[in-house]
Amino acid sequence: MLRFCASDRDLDKITCRLYLTVCPLCSRVGTLILHDWLHGYADDDTGLRVCRGRRVLCTNRRKRHPGCGHTFSIWFVETIRRSRLSTPKLWAFIKNVLRFGNKANALRALKTGLSASAAYRIWKRFIYRQSYIRTALAMHHPPPRPGRSRQPVEETIEYLVAAFPDACNPLTAFQEQFQIAFL
């Protein structure tokens, strides 16, 4: 079961086959139904709500199809879970941190309306996820040759760029290819 989809068309393909898909939690077939939309705020400071994906329910309401009753999410690849930032904004934030050297200024440059403390929380999440990111990349792409830097963050960024050389946003490509959350 895909956890990330690239577009509404991909989401429609998933939902058409949903009834024939195995539940990832209880392994039953014929119990999955669409439950609700996933909404969140846009990554700019307009305050608009945007669609970020769909919830799927393994229904336990029918006698013939006793499912587990749990839900799980199918996210759009541009979405970062538990964050208002999208993957293009997060990629710009990471590049700004490397350029400016200051996390708060890097986030202010994006004009997202998030506080300075949010910049430090987002950066901390990225630091903690580096080992998962590198492990996922190592399974499918050879690591790049050692570059000019010895900083782990810069090496992770170089690895992402080397793994997805044709992608304008490596974070979106990462989530789409590996079907795991970047943060």
Buried (B, 14 or more C-beta within 10 A) or exposed (E): BBBBBBEEEBBEEBBEEBEEBBBEBBEBEBBBBBBEEBEBBBBBEEEEEBEBBBEBBBBBEEEEBBBBEEBBBBBBBBBBBEBBBBBBBBBBBBEBBBEBEBBBBBBBBBEBBBEEEBBEEBBEBBEEBBEBBBEBBEEEBEEBEEEEEEEEBEBBBBBBEBBBEEBEBBBBBBBBBBBBBBB
